[in-house]
Amino acid sequence: GFYSAKIINRNNVLMDGGDSIVGNSWYNELMIIPNPAGNNRFYIFHLTASLGLGGGHNGLFYSVVDLNYNSGLGKVTTKNQHLITTDYLTDAMGAVKHGNGRDWWVVSKPIYVGATSLIPSDTFYVYLVTPDSIHAPMKQRIGYDKTTGLGNFTFSSDGSKLNFVSYGGSMQLFDFDRCTGLMSNANIITDSLPITDGAFLGSAFSPNDSLLYIIKG
């Protein structure tokens, strides 16, 4: 269902207010980053990608966990706040710390499904998270996809590279500017694969960022 995700505390039981979170946890649909204010609060980003079947429960959401409650066990103080309302959103998110060492960038991507998509295939959404706000996204058009669906974002250890792979066989590598949040120098390694060739399920940079590993299934 659309409210199937749950937030569990450190005792491995349901957190206060942690029920009925929009989204699923079976792929890359949940991500946690600390509030840059350093106030023991955390953002949980979560999404659904139901291709128009969600009745308003599609897109990218965030919730807030405050560990100052319940003797450090935490409480969900804000729940299921919409950031992107599109029905077509790739099952993938990525995050990297801003060049200032405090804020964060959060990256997501619409699904491209051919003629049924209203969003160009080369679109990325990049959010800036500061101590006081999650700012409206920069919508960047770069690279290309014939199809996305399930996906995976991976940043290099220094945050200067961003790799995107998708179940549909897209593999794209970008330069990423941690000070501006802008992507550049798109290297489209593949834009799609025949379904008989399998699919890309994830990726990882080596510890020194000299190699990029791709999981293919």
PyRosetta script that sets phi, psi and omega in degrees:
from pyrosetta import init, pose_from_sequence

init()
pose = pose_from_sequence("GFYSAKIINRNNVLMDGGDSIVGNSWYNELMIIPNPAGNNRFYIFHLTASLGLGGGHNGLFYSVVDLNYNSGLGKVTTKNQHLITTDYLTDAMGAVKHGNGRDWWVVSKPIYVGATSLIPSDTFYVYLVTPDSIHAPMKQRIGYDKTTGLGNFTFSSDGSKLNFVSYGGSMQLFDFDRCTGLMSNANIITDSLPITDGAFLGSAFSPNDSLLYIIKG")
pose.set_psi(1, 174.6)
pose.set_omega(1, -176.3)
pose.set_phi(2, -76.4)
pose.set_psi(2, -19.4)
pose.set_omega(2, 179.1)
pose.set_phi(3, -111.4)
pose.set_psi(3, 41.2)
pose.set_omega(3, -170.8)
pose.set_phi(4, -90.9)
pose.set_psi(4, -11.1)
pose.set_omega(4, -179.8)
pose.set_phi(5, -81.1)
pose.set_psi(5, 150.0)
pose.set_omega(5, 178.9)
pose.set_phi(6, -135.7)
pose.set_psi(6, 152.1)
pose.set_omega(6, 177.3)
pose.set_phi(7, -110.1)
pose.set_psi(7, 124.4)
pose.set_omega(7, -174.8)
pose.set_phi(8, -108.3)
pose.set_psi(8, 140.9)
pose.set_omega(8, 179.2)
pose.set_phi(9, -88.3)
pose.set_psi(9, -175.8)
pose.set_omega(9, -173.3)
pose.set_phi(10, -69.1)
pose.set_psi(10, -15.3)
pose.set_omega(10, 175.3)
pose.set_phi(11, -89.6)
pose.set_psi(11, 9.4)
pose.set_omega(11, 177.7)
pose.set_phi(12, 63.5)
pose.set_psi(12, 33.5)
pose.set_omega(12, 173.3)
pose.set_phi(13, -126.9)
pose.set_psi(13, 163.8)
pose.set_omega(13, -177.0)
pose.set_phi(14, -58.4)
pose.set_psi(14, 127.5)
pose.set_omega(14, 177.5)
pose.set_phi(15, -68.8)
pose.set_psi(15, 150.9)
pose.set_omega(15, 173.9)
pose.set_phi(16, -54.2)
pose.set_psi(16, 115.6)
pose.set_omega(16, -178.6)
pose.set_phi(17, 81.3)
pose.set_psi(17, 8.0)
pose.set_omega(17, -173.9)
pose.set_phi(18, -87.3)
pose.set_psi(18, 9.1)
pose.set_omega(18, 178.4)
pose.set_phi(19, -90.1)
pose.set_psi(19, 167.3)
pose.set_omega(19, 170.0)
pose.set_phi(20, 57.2)
pose.set_psi(20, 46.0)
pose.set_omega(20, 175.6)
pose.set_phi(21, -89.5)
pose.set_psi(21, 128.9)
pose.set_omega(21, 178.9)
pose.set_phi(22, -65.2)
pose.set_psi(22, 130.1)
pose.set_omega(22, 175.9)
pose.set_phi(23, 128.1)
pose.set_psi(23, 177.5)
pose.set_omega(23, 178.5)
pose.set_phi(24, -128.4)
pose.set_psi(24, 168.1)
pose.set_omega(24, -176.3)
pose.set_phi(25, -124.2)
pose.set_psi(25, 20.4)
pose.set_omega(25, -173.4)
pose.set_phi(26, -91.1)
pose.set_psi(26, -9.7)
pose.set_omega(26, 176.5)
pose.set_phi(27, -137.1)
pose.set_psi(27, -131.8)
pose.set_omega(27, -178.4)
pose.set_phi(28, -102.9)
pose.set_psi(28, 59.0)
pose.set_omega(28, -171.9)
pose.set_phi(29, -110.1)
pose.set_psi(29, -0.5)
pose.set_omega(29, -180.0)
pose.set_phi(30, -133.8)
pose.set_psi(30, 138.5)
pose.set_omega(30, -178.7)
pose.set_phi(31, -151.4)
pose.set_psi(31, 139.2)
pose.set_omega(31, -178.1)
pose.set_phi(32, -116.9)
pose.set_psi(32, 132.4)
pose.set_omega(32, 169.9)
pose.set_phi(33, -135.4)
pose.set_psi(33, 149.9)
pose.set_omega(33, 179.0)
pose.set_phi(34, -73.5)
pose.set_psi(34, 148.5)
pose.set_omega(34, 170.6)
pose.set_phi(35, -64.2)
pose.set_psi(35, 127.6)
pose.set_omega(35, -178.4)
pose.set_phi(36, -59.6)
pose.set_psi(36, -15.8)
pose.set_omega(36, 179.0)
pose.set_phi(37, -69.5)
pose.set_psi(37, -15.0)
pose.set_omega(37, 178.7)
pose.set_phi(38, 67.3)
pose.set_psi(38, 36.5)
pose.set_omega(38, -174.2)
pose.set_phi(39, -105.6)
pose.set_psi(39, 25.2)
pose.set_omega(39, 179.7)
pose.set_phi(40, 66.1)
pose.set_psi(40, 25.0)
pose.set_omega(40, 176.1)
pose.set_phi(41, -117.0)
pose.set_psi(41, 151.2)
pose.set_omega(41, -174.3)
pose.set_phi(42, -134.7)
pose.set_psi(42, 142.9)
pose.set_omega(42, 171.9)
pose.set_phi(43, -92.2)
pose.set_psi(43, 135.3)
pose.set_omega(43, 168.8)
pose.set_phi(44, -113.0)
pose.set_psi(44, 116.6)
pose.set_omega(44, 175.9)
pose.set_phi(45, -94.6)
pose.set_psi(45, 135.8)
pose.set_omega(45, -177.8)
pose.set_phi(46, -148.2)
pose.set_psi(46, 153.2)
pose.set_omega(46, -173.6)
pose.set_phi(47, -145.4)
pose.set_psi(47, 163.2)
pose.set_omega(47, 167.8)
pose.set_phi(48, -128.9)
pose.set_psi(48, 155.4)
pose.set_omega(48, -178.5)
pose.set_phi(49, -141.7)
pose.set_psi(49, 71.9)
pose.set_omega(49, -170.1)
pose.set_phi(50, -101.8)
pose.set_psi(50, 11.8)
pose.set_omega(50, 173.5)
pose.set_phi(51, 51.8)
pose.set_psi(51, 51.9)
pose.set_omega(51, 172.4)
pose.set_phi(52, 87.2)
pose.set_psi(52, 3.9)
pose.set_omega(52, -175.6)
pose.set_phi(53, -103.0)
pose.set_psi(53, 5.2)
pose.set_omega(53, -170.0)
pose.set_phi(54, -90.0)
pose.set_psi(54, -7.6)
pose.set_omega(54, 178.3)
pose.set_phi(55, 56.8)
pose.set_psi(55, 43.8)
pose.set_omega(55, 179.9)
pose.set_phi(56, 92.9)
pose.set_psi(56, -2.3)
pose.set_omega(56, -179.3)
pose.set_phi(57, -103.2)
pose.set_psi(57, 23.3)
pose.set_omega(57, -180.0)
pose.set_phi(58, -99.0)
pose.set_psi(58, 161.0)
pose.set_omega(58, 172.0)
pose.set_phi(59, 106.9)
pose.set_psi(59, -162.1)
pose.set_omega(59, -177.2)
pose.set_phi(60, -103.5)
pose.set_psi(60, 135.0)
pose.set_omega(60, -179.0)
pose.set_phi(61, -128.0)
pose.set_psi(61, 166.2)
pose.set_omega(61, 167.4)
pose.set_phi(62, -138.6)
pose.set_psi(62, 152.8)
pose.set_omega(62, 171.2)
pose.set_phi(63, -131.1)
pose.set_psi(63, 161.7)
pose.set_omega(63, -177.7)
pose.set_phi(64, -120.8)
pose.set_psi(64, 129.6)
pose.set_omega(64, 173.6)
pose.set_phi(65, -107.2)
pose.set_psi(65, 129.2)
pose.set_omega(65, 178.9)
pose.set_phi(66, -114.5)
pose.set_psi(66, 111.2)
pose.set_omega(66, -178.2)
pose.set_phi(67, -83.4)
pose.set_psi(67, 4.5)
pose.set_omega(67, 174.6)
pose.set_phi(68, -78.0)
pose.set_psi(68, -9.5)
pose.set_omega(68, 180.0)
pose.set_phi(69, -94.5)
pose.set_psi(69, 157.9)
pose.set_omega(69, 170.3)
pose.set_phi(70, 54.0)
pose.set_psi(70, 47.4)
pose.set_omega(70, 175.5)
pose.set_phi(71, 54.3)
pose.set_psi(71, 38.2)
pose.set_omega(71, 177.4)
pose.set_phi(72, 90.1)
pose.set_psi(72, -4.2)
pose.set_omega(72, 177.8)
pose.set_phi(73, -79.2)
pose.set_psi(73, -18.1)
pose.set_omega(73, 171.8)
pose.set_phi(74, 89.7)
pose.set_psi(74, 164.6)
pose.set_omega(74, 179.0)
pose.set_phi(75, -151.1)
pose.set_psi(75, 140.0)
pose.set_omega(75, 174.4)
pose.set_phi(76, -82.7)
pose.set_psi(76, 109.5)
pose.set_omega(76, -175.1)
pose.set_phi(77, -95.3)
pose.set_psi(77, -20.6)
pose.set_omega(77, 176.5)
pose.set_phi(78, -137.1)
pose.set_psi(78, 135.5)
pose.set_omega(78, -171.5)
pose.set_phi(79, -136.6)
pose.set_psi(79, 137.0)
pose.set_omega(79, 167.4)
pose.set_phi(80, 55.9)
pose.set_psi(80, 49.6)
pose.set_omega(80, 177.1)
pose.set_phi(81, -89.7)
pose.set_psi(81, 124.9)
pose.set_omega(81, -176.6)
pose.set_phi(82, -72.7)
pose.set_psi(82, 133.3)
pose.set_omega(82, 170.8)
pose.set_phi(83, -111.5)
pose.set_psi(83, -43.7)
pose.set_omega(83, 176.3)
pose.set_phi(84, -124.9)
pose.set_psi(84, 128.9)
pose.set_omega(84, -176.7)
pose.set_phi(85, -103.8)
pose.set_psi(85, 4.9)
pose.set_omega(85, 179.5)
pose.set_phi(86, -63.1)
pose.set_psi(86, 145.2)
pose.set_omega(86, 174.9)
pose.set_phi(87, -74.2)
pose.set_psi(87, -17.9)
pose.set_omega(87, -170.8)
pose.set_phi(88, -112.1)
pose.set_psi(88, 96.1)
pose.set_omega(88, -177.3)
pose.set_phi(89, -136.0)
pose.set_psi(89, 129.4)
pose.set_omega(89, 179.6)
pose.set_phi(90, -63.9)
pose.set_psi(90, 140.9)
pose.set_omega(90, 177.2)
pose.set_phi(91, -73.3)
pose.set_psi(91, 65.5)
pose.set_omega(91, -178.0)
pose.set_phi(92, -163.0)
pose.set_psi(92, 143.1)
pose.set_omega(92, 172.7)
pose.set_phi(93, -142.3)
pose.set_psi(93, 156.6)
pose.set_omega(93, 174.7)
pose.set_phi(94, -142.3)
pose.set_psi(94, 155.2)
pose.set_omega(94, 178.6)
pose.set_phi(95, -145.0)
pose.set_psi(95, 145.7)
pose.set_omega(95, 176.7)
pose.set_phi(96, -148.4)
pose.set_psi(96, 147.7)
pose.set_omega(96, -178.9)
pose.set_phi(97, -70.9)
pose.set_psi(97, 141.4)
pose.set_omega(97, 177.2)
pose.set_phi(98, -60.7)
pose.set_psi(98, 156.8)
pose.set_omega(98, 177.3)
pose.set_phi(99, -61.6)
pose.set_psi(99, -19.5)
pose.set_omega(99, 178.9)
pose.set_phi(100, -79.9)
pose.set_psi(100, -1.8)
pose.set_omega(100, 177.6)
pose.set_phi(101, 77.0)
pose.set_psi(101, 4.8)
pose.set_omega(101, -178.5)
pose.set_phi(102, -123.1)
pose.set_psi(102, -54.5)
pose.set_omega(102, -174.8)
pose.set_phi(103, -78.7)
pose.set_psi(103, 177.5)
pose.set_omega(103, -179.4)
pose.set_phi(104, -133.4)
pose.set_psi(104, 152.2)
pose.set_omega(104, 168.2)
pose.set_phi(105, -108.6)
pose.set_psi(105, 136.2)
pose.set_omega(105, 176.0)
pose.set_phi(106, -121.3)
pose.set_psi(106, 128.4)
pose.set_omega(106, -175.4)
pose.set_phi(107, -115.4)
pose.set_psi(107, 135.5)
pose.set_omega(107, 172.5)
pose.set_phi(108, -140.9)
pose.set_psi(108, 174.5)
pose.set_omega(108, -173.6)
pose.set_phi(109, -149.4)
pose.set_psi(109, 133.2)
pose.set_omega(109, 171.8)
pose.set_phi(110, -65.5)
pose.set_psi(110, 154.0)
pose.set_omega(110, 171.6)
pose.set_phi(111, -78.9)
pose.set_psi(111, 139.3)
pose.set_omega(111, 170.7)
pose.set_phi(112, -105.9)
pose.set_psi(112, 119.2)
pose.set_omega(112, -177.5)
pose.set_phi(113, -126.2)
pose.set_psi(113, 48.0)
pose.set_omega(113, 175.6)
pose.set_phi(114, 65.9)
pose.set_psi(114, -138.6)
pose.set_omega(114, -172.6)
pose.set_phi(115, -66.5)
pose.set_psi(115, -17.6)
pose.set_omega(115, -178.6)
pose.set_phi(116, -83.8)
pose.set_psi(116, -9.7)
pose.set_omega(116, -178.7)
pose.set_phi(117, -88.2)
pose.set_psi(117, 137.6)
pose.set_omega(117, 176.6)
pose.set_phi(118, -96.3)
pose.set_psi(118, -0.4)
pose.set_omega(118, -175.9)
pose.set_phi(119, -113.7)
pose.set_psi(119, 132.5)
pose.set_omega(119, -179.8)
pose.set_phi(120, -56.8)
pose.set_psi(120, 148.9)
pose.set_omega(120, -173.0)
pose.set_phi(121, -69.9)
pose.set_psi(121, -13.0)
pose.set_omega(121, -176.3)
pose.set_phi(122, -107.3)
pose.set_psi(122, 28.8)
pose.set_omega(122, -174.7)
pose.set_phi(123, -96.7)
pose.set_psi(123, 137.0)
pose.set_omega(123, 171.5)
pose.set_phi(124, -129.5)
pose.set_psi(124, 146.2)
pose.set_omega(124, 174.7)
pose.set_phi(125, -108.1)
pose.set_psi(125, 126.5)
pose.set_omega(125, -179.7)
pose.set_phi(126, -123.3)
pose.set_psi(126, 116.1)
pose.set_omega(126, -179.4)
pose.set_phi(127, -100.3)
pose.set_psi(127, 140.4)
pose.set_omega(127, 171.9)
pose.set_phi(128, -100.5)
pose.set_psi(128, 125.9)
pose.set_omega(128, 178.7)
pose.set_phi(129, -109.9)
pose.set_psi(129, 116.7)
pose.set_omega(129, -179.8)
pose.set_phi(130, -116.8)
pose.set_psi(130, 174.1)
pose.set_omega(130, -178.5)
pose.set_phi(131, -58.0)
pose.set_psi(131, -26.0)
pose.set_omega(131, -175.2)
pose.set_phi(132, -108.5)
pose.set_psi(132, -5.4)
pose.set_omega(132, -171.9)
pose.set_phi(133, -168.1)
pose.set_psi(133, 158.0)
pose.set_omega(133, 161.2)
pose.set_phi(134, -102.4)
pose.set_psi(134, 110.9)
pose.set_omega(134, -170.6)
pose.set_phi(135, -80.7)
pose.set_psi(135, 155.9)
pose.set_omega(135, 177.6)
pose.set_phi(136, -55.0)
pose.set_psi(136, 142.7)
pose.set_omega(136, -171.0)
pose.set_phi(137, -75.1)
pose.set_psi(137, 149.3)
pose.set_omega(137, 163.6)
pose.set_phi(138, -80.6)
pose.set_psi(138, 130.0)
pose.set_omega(138, 178.3)
pose.set_phi(139, -102.9)
pose.set_psi(139, 104.6)
pose.set_omega(139, -176.5)
pose.set_phi(140, -101.6)
pose.set_psi(140, 140.5)
pose.set_omega(140, 175.2)
pose.set_phi(141, -113.5)
pose.set_psi(141, 112.0)
pose.set_omega(141, -177.3)
pose.set_phi(142, -158.9)
pose.set_psi(142, 149.8)
pose.set_omega(142, -179.7)
pose.set_phi(143, 75.9)
pose.set_psi(143, -158.4)
pose.set_omega(143, -179.1)
pose.set_phi(144, -164.4)
pose.set_psi(144, 148.7)
pose.set_omega(144, 173.1)
pose.set_phi(145, -140.7)
pose.set_psi(145, 135.7)
pose.set_omega(145, 166.8)
pose.set_phi(146, -84.1)
pose.set_psi(146, -32.8)
pose.set_omega(146, 177.0)
pose.set_phi(147, -159.4)
pose.set_psi(147, 149.3)
pose.set_omega(147, -179.8)
pose.set_phi(148, -123.0)
pose.set_psi(148, -79.0)
pose.set_omega(148, -176.3)
pose.set_phi(149, 73.3)
pose.set_psi(149, -129.9)
pose.set_omega(149, 175.0)
pose.set_phi(150, -65.2)
pose.set_psi(150, 148.0)
pose.set_omega(150, -177.0)
pose.set_phi(151, -155.8)
pose.set_psi(151, -178.1)
pose.set_omega(151, -178.8)
pose.set_phi(152, -156.4)
pose.set_psi(152, 129.3)
pose.set_omega(152, 172.4)
pose.set_phi(153, -104.4)
pose.set_psi(153, 135.8)
pose.set_omega(153, 176.9)
pose.set_phi(154, -136.1)
pose.set_psi(154, 127.3)
pose.set_omega(154, 174.9)
pose.set_phi(155, -98.0)
pose.set_psi(155, 146.5)
pose.set_omega(155, 170.9)
pose.set_phi(156, -68.0)
pose.set_psi(156, 165.8)
pose.set_omega(156, -174.0)
pose.set_phi(157, -62.8)
pose.set_psi(157, -29.8)
pose.set_omega(157, 178.4)
pose.set_phi(158, -94.1)
pose.set_psi(158, 1.1)
pose.set_omega(158, 177.3)
pose.set_phi(159, 76.2)
pose.set_psi(159, 7.2)
pose.set_omega(159, -175.9)
pose.set_phi(160, -86.4)
pose.set_psi(160, -13.3)
pose.set_omega(160, 179.5)
pose.set_phi(161, -126.2)
pose.set_psi(161, 142.2)
pose.set_omega(161, 175.5)
pose.set_phi(162, -128.7)
pose.set_psi(162, 122.9)
pose.set_omega(162, 177.5)
pose.set_phi(163, -108.9)
pose.set_psi(163, 137.6)
pose.set_omega(163, 176.2)
pose.set_phi(164, -125.3)
pose.set_psi(164, 127.4)
pose.set_omega(164, 172.2)
pose.set_phi(165, -126.5)
pose.set_psi(165, 155.0)
pose.set_omega(165, 179.6)
pose.set_phi(166, -136.1)
pose.set_psi(166, 159.3)
pose.set_omega(166, 178.6)
pose.set_phi(167, -60.1)
pose.set_psi(167, -29.2)
pose.set_omega(167, 179.3)
pose.set_phi(168, -76.8)
pose.set_psi(168, -1.0)
pose.set_omega(168, 174.8)
pose.set_phi(169, 100.6)
pose.set_psi(169, 14.3)
pose.set_omega(169, 176.2)
pose.set_phi(170, -83.3)
pose.set_psi(170, 137.6)
pose.set_omega(170, 173.9)
pose.set_phi(171, -139.0)
pose.set_psi(171, 113.1)
pose.set_omega(171, -175.2)
pose.set_phi(172, -134.6)
pose.set_psi(172, 134.7)
pose.set_omega(172, -179.3)
pose.set_phi(173, -119.2)
pose.set_psi(173, 131.0)
pose.set_omega(173, -176.6)
pose.set_phi(174, -126.8)
pose.set_psi(174, 153.2)
pose.set_omega(174, 161.9)
pose.set_phi(175, -79.0)
pose.set_psi(175, 142.7)
pose.set_omega(175, 179.9)
pose.set_phi(176, -128.8)
pose.set_psi(176, 130.8)
pose.set_omega(176, 179.4)
pose.set_phi(177, -97.6)
pose.set_psi(177, 109.7)
pose.set_omega(177, -176.8)
pose.set_phi(178, -71.2)
pose.set_psi(178, -11.3)
pose.set_omega(178, 177.8)
pose.set_phi(179, -89.5)
pose.set_psi(179, -32.1)
pose.set_omega(179, -177.4)
pose.set_phi(180, -110.4)
pose.set_psi(180, -17.6)
pose.set_omega(180, -175.7)
pose.set_phi(181, 77.6)
pose.set_psi(181, 10.7)
pose.set_omega(181, -176.2)
pose.set_phi(182, -93.0)
pose.set_psi(182, 140.8)
pose.set_omega(182, 175.2)
pose.set_phi(183, -98.1)
pose.set_psi(183, 150.8)
pose.set_omega(183, -179.4)
pose.set_phi(184, -155.2)
pose.set_psi(184, 173.0)
pose.set_omega(184, 174.1)
pose.set_phi(185, 52.2)
pose.set_psi(185, 58.1)
pose.set_omega(185, -179.4)
pose.set_phi(186, -64.0)
pose.set_psi(186, 126.6)
pose.set_omega(186, 173.9)
pose.set_phi(187, -113.1)
pose.set_psi(187, 97.7)
pose.set_omega(187, -177.8)
pose.set_phi(188, -86.3)
pose.set_psi(188, 97.3)
pose.set_omega(188, -176.4)
pose.set_phi(189, -72.6)
pose.set_psi(189, -46.6)
pose.set_omega(189, 169.1)
pose.set_phi(190, -143.0)
pose.set_psi(190, 152.2)
pose.set_omega(190, 175.3)
pose.set_phi(191, -109.3)
pose.set_psi(191, -13.3)
pose.set_omega(191, 175.6)
pose.set_phi(192, -170.8)
pose.set_psi(192, 162.0)
pose.set_omega(192, 175.3)
pose.set_phi(193, -133.0)
pose.set_psi(193, 144.3)
pose.set_omega(193, 171.0)
pose.set_phi(194, -58.7)
pose.set_psi(194, 141.7)
pose.set_omega(194, -176.4)
pose.set_phi(195, -57.4)
pose.set_psi(195, -26.9)
pose.set_omega(195, 179.4)
pose.set_phi(196, -71.4)
pose.set_psi(196, -15.7)
pose.set_omega(196, -179.8)
pose.set_phi(197, -89.1)
pose.set_psi(197, 4.3)
pose.set_omega(197, -177.5)
pose.set_phi(198, 87.0)
pose.set_psi(198, -160.6)
pose.set_omega(198, -174.7)
pose.set_phi(199, -151.7)
pose.set_psi(199, 160.1)
pose.set_omega(199, 176.5)
pose.set_phi(200, -89.5)
pose.set_psi(200, 125.5)
pose.set_omega(200, -175.5)
pose.set_phi(201, -106.3)
pose.set_psi(201, -17.0)
pose.set_omega(201, -179.4)
pose.set_phi(202, 176.3)
pose.set_psi(202, 177.8)
pose.set_omega(202, -179.6)
pose.set_phi(203, -155.4)
pose.set_psi(203, 164.0)
pose.set_omega(203, 177.8)
pose.set_phi(204, -157.6)
pose.set_psi(204, 140.1)
pose.set_omega(204, 172.7)
pose.set_phi(205, -85.2)
pose.set_psi(205, 148.6)
pose.set_omega(205, 173.6)
pose.set_phi(206, -68.5)
pose.set_psi(206, 162.5)
pose.set_omega(206, -176.4)
pose.set_phi(207, -54.7)
pose.set_psi(207, -33.1)
pose.set_omega(207, 179.3)
pose.set_phi(208, -98.4)
pose.set_psi(208, 9.3)
pose.set_omega(208, 176.5)
pose.set_phi(209, 65.0)
pose.set_psi(209, 16.1)
pose.set_omega(209, -179.6)
pose.set_phi(210, -85.5)
pose.set_psi(210, -18.9)
pose.set_omega(210, -179.2)
pose.set_phi(211, -127.9)
pose.set_psi(211, 151.5)
pose.set_omega(211, 175.5)
pose.set_phi(212, -123.5)
pose.set_psi(212, 120.2)
pose.set_omega(212, -179.9)
pose.set_phi(213, -98.7)
pose.set_psi(213, 138.1)
pose.set_omega(213, -180.0)
pose.set_phi(214, -119.6)
pose.set_psi(214, 132.4)
pose.set_omega(214, 175.1)
pose.set_phi(215, -93.6)
pose.set_psi(215, 123.3)
pose.set_omega(215, -178.0)
pose.set_phi(216, -122.7)
pose.set_psi(216, 130.3)
pose.set_omega(216, -176.8)
pose.set_phi(217, -130.0)
pose.dump_pdb("model.pdb")
